């Protein structure tokens, strides 16, 4: 299964939408340099499919890449059905899936707008096994 990266997104603080940037540097066992969610834990990088965002757009929401606080927005990969432990190559980096979905303790602005949010159900999390630069347009390959 191969796809591509649509956007790479960062934020300085947790609990806020992320801003798309031209490229990000992933550091092994850390995550994205300069992102609030990076660190020595199992959710170093978050990914969400453009197809999931499209579901929210179809509900009438004005949302785009980064609005669900995902670090990497992909297209063409069925992220939510990847088993824990799946390895994926994004550009020159290597990630390992560590969690599918998450519990949403505090309802975000998206939830209140739409009555639902795709990130807790369809977002995935990974740790960085091999670092490097990732940019929009880079390939996503499931290994």
C-alpha positions in Angstrom: 0.0 0.0 0.0 1.5 3.3 -1.0 0.2 6.9 -0.7 1.6 10.3 -0.3 2.0 13.1 2.3 -0.4 16.0 1.7 0.8 18.2 4.6 3.2 18.4 7.5 1.9 20.3 10.5 3.3 21.6 13.8 2.1 23.5 16.9 4.0 25.0 19.9 1.3 23.9 22.3 -0.8 20.8 22.9 -4.6 21.2 22.4 -4.5 23.5 19.4 -4.7 23.2 15.7 -1.4 22.7 13.9 -0.1 24.9 11.2 1.1 23.4 7.8 4.8 24.1 7.1 7.0 23.3 4.1 9.0 20.5 5.8 9.6 19.0 9.2 12.6 17.2 10.8 11.7 13.9 12.5 14.2 12.9 15.1 14.7 9.2 16.1 12.9 8.3 19.4 11.6 11.9 19.7 9.2 13.0 17.0 9.0 16.3 15.1 11.5 18.9 16.2 9.7 21.9 17.5 6.3 20.3 17.9 4.5 20.2 21.2 3.7 16.5 21.0 7.3 15.3 20.5 9.1 13.5 23.3 10.1 10.2 24.7 6.8 8.4 24.5 4.7 6.3 22.2 2.7 9.1 20.5 5.6 11.0 19.0 3.9 11.6 15.6 0.2 11.7 14.7 -1.2 11.0 11.3 -4.6 11.5 9.8 -5.8 10.7 6.3 -7.1 13.4 4.0 -10.0 11.0 3.3 -11.0 11.4 7.0 -10.9 15.2 6.8 -13.0 15.0 3.7 -15.7 13.3 5.8 -15.9 16.3 8.0 -15.9 18.7 5.0 -18.9 16.6 3.7 -20.7 17.4 7.0 -20.4 21.1 6.1 -17.3 22.0 8.1 -14.7 24.4 6.9 -11.6 22.3 7.9 -8.3 21.5 6.4 -4.9 19.9 7.1 -3.7 20.4 10.6 -7.1 21.4 12.0 -7.4 18.0 13.8 -3.9 18.5 15.4 -2.3 15.9 13.2 1.3 16.2 12.4 1.2 14.4 9.1 -1.8 14.4 6.7 -1.7 11.5 4.2 -3.6 10.4 1.1 -4.1 7.0 -0.3 -3.3 4.9 2.8 -6.0 3.3 5.0 -4.3 4.4 8.2 -7.0 3.3 10.7 -6.7 -0.3 9.6 -3.0 -0.6 10.0 -2.1 -3.0 12.8 0.0 -1.8 15.8 3.6 -2.5 15.0 3.2 -1.7 11.3 6.3 0.0 9.9 5.9 2.8 7.3 8.4 4.7 5.3 7.6 8.4 4.9 10.2 10.0 2.6 13.5 9.2 4.2 12.1 8.4 7.6 10.9 5.2 9.2 7.9 5.1 11.7 6.2 2.3 13.7 2.5 2.5 14.4 2.0 2.5 18.2 -1.7 3.4 18.7 -4.9 3.6 16.6 -7.2 6.4 17.7 -7.3 8.0 21.1 -9.6 8.9 23.9 -10.7 12.5 23.7 -11.0 13.7 27.2 -11.8 17.3 26.3 -14.1 18.0 23.4 -12.3 20.1 20.9 -13.8 23.0 18.8 -14.3 20.6 15.9 -16.5 18.3 18.0 -18.7 21.2 19.1 -19.0 22.5 15.5 -19.9 19.1 14.0 -21.0 16.9 16.9 -18.2 14.5 16.0 -14.5 14.5 15.3 -12.5 12.0 13.2 -9.1 12.2 15.0 -10.1 10.1 18.1 -11.4 7.3 15.8 -9.3 7.5 12.7 -6.0 9.2 13.7 -3.0 7.0 14.3 0.2 7.5 16.3 3.7 6.4 15.7 7.2 6.5 17.1 10.2 7.5 14.9 12.6 4.6 14.3 14.8 6.5 11.7 14.7 10.3 11.5 15.0 12.7 8.5 13.2 15.4 6.7 9.6 14.9 5.5 7.7 17.2 3.1 4.4 17.3 1.3 4.5 15.1 -1.8 6.8 12.5 -0.2 5.7 8.9 -0.6 4.2 6.8 2.2 5.0 3.1 1.9 3.7 0.4 4.2 6.4 -2.1 4.8 
